[in-house]
Amino acid sequence: MASWPTLAEVRRLLRMQPNDDDDLVIGSAFAAAIDYGVQRTNNRWPPDATDLPEVCHEAAMLDASRIYRRRDSVDGTIAWGDMGAVRVGRADPDVDRLYSTVGPVVFG
């Protein structure tokens, strides 16, 4: 069992050093990821939960890093020079897959 990610954990995943300006943005991204996780698990594990399944912890880490990196793509695309542009999706299928292992099943 785990708890929701911390700012330091998300920063390590992003391979970033502590920086006040970056930490504000990362903090916002990981707070949004935790809010999504709480909703996705139907409020089963609140933000202060300490009995969180590891898959939810991993999903929130991935989602926070995606949200942080999304700020580099204001219009939803990231240009890679000669390689062209890549569309950044609204949702990460890996995050949804992880949450689906513990979240409620929704019909219709």
Summary of the structure (lengths in Angstrom):
residues: 108
radius of gyration: 14.8
end to end distance: 31.3
largest distance: 46.5
contacts: 277
relative contact order: 0.19
helix: 52%
strand: 7%
